[in-house]
Amino acid sequence: MIFDSIVNSPLPTKRMSHSMSGVAAVLLCAGMGARLRPLTDSVAKPLAPILNTPLLYWNIAALSDSGIGTLVANVYTKSHQFELAAAKLREKFGIGLILVHERSLSGPAGGLVECASAVSDVECYAVVSGDAFTQLNFVELLDTYRSSGADMAIVVTRVLDTDRFGVVQLRGDDVVGIEDWTVATPAGAFVNCGIYVISPKVLSWLNPSGVAGSYDFKHVIPTLLSRGCSIRAYQTTAYWDDVGTVDSLRRANLWALSSDMASRVATSVPIGDGRLWVQGTRAIGRGVILKDDALVGAGAIVGDDVVLSNSVVGTWAKIGVGARLSDSLIMPGAVVPPGSIIHGKVVT
């Protein structure tokens, strides 16, 4: 039921409309999602819900709004879920998503090579990691890439917890290397966001068979630099997070709730000190108190005298009488017992 409620969510409403010719978007969706368990025991990581809408749908909406008409995704784990999602996107929203089934996990750069073989005659590929949640302006990214004349662009941002990411070495806007985190890496260094623009010429030089195990961009970048390729960094301050852990999923949901994203998938009702964003049919009990914005998914039941503050309630979830929720994510189908006090948690 959890997967069905997520994949049947509506696509976020359009925010912009552009025309972008010569670009194919590649979504890297083949990862196992081990760090996001127990959610990924039943749902593929790129389908994890943000405001009860799959992360994949948010990325597809952003790419489609940017005018990119060709969308390709590599899949491996729970590939049948992506087949159902692709069918929903085609039937309900008229969006085509080409799926490339990998026979074995080849790593992010290996997945890109597999996907590129399914699309030809393009000027460049916009590549987005399946766990990247961002408000990046893809039109601006592609325009900057084209005007720079670079062979490849990498989206980078500054983060404090650099130990989870590849650290990008820059000279101005030129990428001169990439390395894993070490104890000497300063907080606030530029890290790789897992979003790229790459030309077919450069893509033809990638060789997954030359690396044992996972073929990653940390292998690609040194190879391209040694060949004299120009790799430019696109520095962004737009919101970005990799939805790789349970807490980062909670963090992404609460950020989305505080932004304009809720208005794209729900309608609001002013109550008390906040706005209650609602989706579809739901049951809201008497005496519910809203201390800050909250969102309640379709089919959810919120009992009498519940207190909601900065929280997202999943589809078909049940919140018991008198429960108090703050800064929390209640996953689809989860049950919160009566009188519970939930703060800063993910309830599955």
DOKE-840587 format. One record per residue (C-alpha): residue in three letters; x, y, z. Coordinates in pm, whole numbers, padded with zeros to 5 digits, always signed. Example, Ala and Ser with C-alpha at 12.3 -4.5 7.8 and 13.67 -1.06 7.14 Angstrom:
<sites>
Ala+01230-00450+00780/Ser+01367-00106+00714/
</sites>
This chain:
<sites>
Met+00000+00000+00000/Ile+00286+00238+00077/Phe+00429+00212-00274/Asp+00087+00239-00439/Ser-00001+00554-00244/Ile+00332+00715-00337/Val+00343+00625-00708/Asn-00018+00735-00762/Ser+00061+01087-00641/Pro+00006+01373-00885/Leu+00297+01531-01067/Pro+00380+01873-00911/Thr+00205+02153-01097/Lys+00409+02349-01351/Arg+00624+02631-01218/Met+00777+02749-01546/Ser+00770+02665-01915/His+01073+02668-02144/Ser+01190+02511-02466/Met+01524+02332-02449/Ser+01635+02156-02767/Gly+01925+01915-02803/Val+01929+01803-02440/Ala+01852+01460-02296/Ala+01814+01417-01920/Val+01957+01108-01751/Leu+01828+01013-01406/Leu+02055+00771-01220/Cys+01815+00545-01031/Ala+01985+00208-00998/Gly+02126+00236-00645/Met+02034+00002-00360/Gly+01942+00273-00108/Ala+02090+00080+00188/Arg+02127+00390+00407/Leu+01756+00472+00368/Arg+01628+00150+00519/Pro+01372+00051+00636/Leu+01188+00264+00378/Thr+01385+00114+00089/Asp+01286-00236+00196/Ser+00954-00159+00024/Val+01017+00149-00193/Ala+01308+00227-00430/Lys+01513+00523-00306/Pro+01433+00761-00596/Leu+01063+00704-00520/Ala+01097+00815-00157/Pro+00820+01066-00079/Ile+00872+01441-00057/Leu+00538+01589+00055/Asn+00389+01248-00034/Thr+00511+01282-00394/Pro+00800+01068-00522/Leu+01138+01240-00538/Leu+01158+01111-00896/Tyr+00843+01308-00985/Trp+00991+01630-00844/Asn+01306+01586-01056/Ile+01106+01498-01366/Ala+00883+01801-01314/Ala+01188+02029-01284/Leu+01349+01887-01597/Ser+01024+01894-01795/Asp+00951+02251-01684/Ser+01296+02340-01815/Gly+01193+02221-02160/Ile+01382+01892-02166/Gly+01165+01643-02350/Thr+01384+01331-02352/Leu+01408+01160-02014/Val+01602+00838-01949/Ala+01657+00649-01623/Asn+01871+00347-01544/Val+01710+00099-01305/Tyr+01816-00215-01123/Thr+01676-00243-00770/Lys+01294-00278-00765/Ser+01282-00212-01139/His+00913-00312-01150/Gln+00832-00006-00939/Phe+00991+00221-01197/Glu+00796+00046-01471/Leu+00472+00127-01288/Ala+00586+00485-01225/Ala+00678+00531-01593/Ala+00335+00398-01694/Lys+00163+00645-01458/Leu+00371+00935-01591/Arg+00281+00846-01948/Glu-00088+00777-01894/Lys-00173+01055-01648/Phe+00067+01332-01748/Gly+00184+01256-02102/Ile+00549+01235-01997/Gly+00767+00965-02149/Leu+01039+00808-01936/Ile+01273+00563-02110/Leu+01394+00291-01873/Val+01730+00122-01919/His+01750-00202-01719/Glu+02101-00275-01595/Arg+02199-00639-01568/Ser+02432-00558-01278/Leu+02517-00248-01081/Ser+02781-00051-01270/Gly+02801+00266-01060/Pro+02681+00620-01141/Ala+02912+00681-01438/Gly+02851+00330-01565/Gly+02478+00394-01550/Leu+02525+00712-01753/Val+02703+00516-02025/Glu+02419+00263-02031/Cys+02154+00537-02058/Ala+02338+00731-02328/Ser+02330+00425-02551/Ala+01949+00457-02554/Val+01952+00817-02684/Ser+02143+00956-02980/Asp+02178+01283-03169/Val+02188+01517-02870/Glu+02403+01819-02795/Cys+02452+01729-02430/Tyr+02322+01521-02142/Ala+02190+01668-01817/Val+02263+01405-01552/Val+02083+01398-01216/Ser+02145+01150-00935/Gly+01827+00975-00833/Asp+01864+01084-00470/Ala+01931+01454-00546/Phe+01662+01685-00411/Thr+01718+02038-00530/Gln+01567+02368-00633/Leu+01842+02417-00890/Asn+01755+02622-01199/Phe+01829+02375-01480/Val+01776+02637-01751/Glu+02045+02856-01599/Leu+02275+02557-01556/Leu+02244+02456-01922/Asp+02279+02814-02047/Thr+02594+02859-01839/Tyr+02737+02531-01966/Arg+02675+02625-02327/Ser+02823+02973-02295/Ser+03133+02841-02113/Gly+03239+02612-02398/Ala+03340+02352-02140/Asp+03334+01979-02209/Met+03160+01906-01880/Ala+02995+02092-01594/Ile+02961+01977-01233/Val+02716+02135-00991/Val+02888+02209-00660/Thr+02779+02363-00334/Arg+02926+02434+00007/Val+02823+02211+00297/Leu+02938+02180+00655/Asp+02926+01798+00672/Thr+03171+01735+00388/Asp+03252+01382+00508/Arg+02956+01237+00314/Phe+03054+01373-00027/Gly+03322+01398-00291/Val+03518+01719-00237/Val+03576+01916-00558/Gln+03903+02105-00602/Leu+03868+02433-00790/Arg+04085+02696-00950/Gly+03838+02975-01006/Asp+03549+02802-01184/Asp+03771+02530-01327/Val+03762+02185-01171/Val+04118+02061-01117/Gly+04043+01748-00914/Ile+03809+01556-00688/Glu+03893+01367-00372/Asp+03730+01180-00089/Trp+03688+01353+00242/Thr+03982+01345+00484/Val+04025+01487+00834/Ala+04208+01779+00671/Thr+03905+01876+00457/Pro+03772+02210+00582/Ala+03406+02255+00671/Gly+03232+02450+00399/Ala+03436+02301+00114/Phe+03271+02260-00226/Val+03119+01917-00275/Asn+02985+01730-00574/Cys+02603+01749-00592/Gly+02574+01454-00830/Ile+02437+01677-01109/Tyr+02631+01716-01434/Val+02616+01834-01793/Ile+02833+01636-02030/Ser+02894+01633-02406/Pro+02864+01320-02623/Lys+03232+01355-02717/Val+03342+01332-02357/Leu+03090+01060-02284/Ser+03245+00847-02559/Trp+03569+00841-02358/Leu+03414+00685-02050/Asn+03513+00323-01999/Pro+03334+00133-01719/Ser+03520-00187-01809/Gly+03846-00021-01710/Val+03746-00002-01342/Ala+03683-00295-01112/Gly+03355-00252-00926/Ser+03151+00067-00922/Tyr+03244+00318-01195/Asp+03198+00657-01032/Phe+03258+01016-01134/Lys+03558+01024-00903/His+03713+00791-01163/Val+03584+00992-01459/Ile+03706+01336-01360/Pro+04081+01256-01329/Thr+04066+01068-01660/Leu+03905+01360-01841/Leu+04145+01612-01688/Ser+04439+01400-01802/Arg+04299+01417-02155/Gly+04292+01797-02141/Cys+03915+01830-02106/Ser+03775+02147-01955/Ile+03547+02082-01658/Arg+03365+02380-01512/Ala+03205+02407-01170/Tyr+02856+02550-01151/Gln+02838+02690-00800/Thr+02490+02699-00655/Thr+02333+02823-00334/Ala+01995+02674-00426/Tyr+01859+02418-00184/Trp+02017+02076-00237/Asp+02040+01759-00035/Asp+02105+01397-00118/Val+01814+01200+00022/Gly+02040+00917+00129/Thr+01945+00873+00495/Val+01624+00867+00693/Asp+01703+01200+00860/Ser+01793+01369+00530/Leu+01452+01256+00400/Arg+01289+01422+00701/Arg+01498+01734+00647/Ala+01402+01753+00278/Asn+01032+01715+00358/Leu+01038+01992+00618/Trp+01229+02224+00387/Ala+00975+02157+00111/Leu+00691+02227+00356/Ser+00841+02567+00435/Ser+00891+02656+00068/Asp+00647+02714-00219/Met+00657+02344-00305/Ala+00358+02253-00089/Ser+00135+02472-00307/Arg+00223+02253-00607/Val+00084+01932-00456/Ala-00173+02042-00198/Thr-00427+02308-00105/Ser-00408+02515+00211/Val-00651+02587+00492/Pro-00555+02856+00748/Ile-00586+02726+01104/Gly-00453+02899+01413/Asp-00089+02998+01373/Gly-00020+02810+01052/Arg-00149+02664+00729/Leu-00279+02312+00699/Trp-00189+02176+00357/Val-00426+01897+00257/Gln-00424+01638-00020/Gly-00729+01448-00142/Thr-00980+01297+00096/Arg-00873+01285+00460/Ala-01033+01282+00805/Ile-00939+01566+01040/Gly-01072+01532+01394/Arg-01222+01799+01618/Gly-01003+02035+01815/Val-00691+01990+01602/Ile-00438+02262+01688/Leu-00192+02392+01430/Lys+00113+02567+01575/Asp+00304+02589+01247/Asp+00250+02467+00891/Ala+00171+02100+00840/Leu+00067+01876+00552/Val-00177+01584+00567/Gly-00184+01329+00288/Ala-00479+01169+00115/Gly-00652+00895+00313/Ala-00485+01000+00639/Ile-00679+01007+00966/Val-00591+01274+01224/Gly-00764+01217+01558/Asp-00931+01468+01789/Asp-00717+01720+01979/Val-00400+01644+01784/Val-00133+01919+01783/Leu+00060+01961+01457/Ser+00369+02176+01412/Asn+00604+02174+01112/Ser+00526+01813+01023/Val+00426+01604+00722/Val+00168+01327+00761/Gly+00182+01058+00495/Thr-00100+00915+00291/Trp-00316+00663+00482/Ala-00130+00737+00806/Lys-00325+00734+01135/Ile-00258+00988+01408/Gly-00414+00892+01740/Val-00622+01118+01962/Gly-00422+01380+02152/Ala-00090+01309+01980/Arg+00160+01594+01947/Leu+00378+01609+01634/Ser+00657+01859+01573/Asp+00940+01874+01318/Ser+00855+01519+01212/Leu+00779+01306+00909/Ile+00509+01043+00939/Met+00551+00800+00651/Pro+00262+00671+00441/Gly+00061+00409+00628/Ala+00237+00472+00961/Val+00044+00468+01289/Val+00103+00713+01576/Pro-00060+00588+01898/Pro-00294+00816+02096/Gly-00116+01062+02325/Ser+00225+01017+02161/Ile+00475+01302+02166/Ile+00682+01289+01846/His+00956+01549+01790/Gly+01222+01552+01519/Lys+01157+01194+01412/Val+01060+00979+01115/Val+00781+00735+01194/Thr+00759+00440+00955/
</sites>
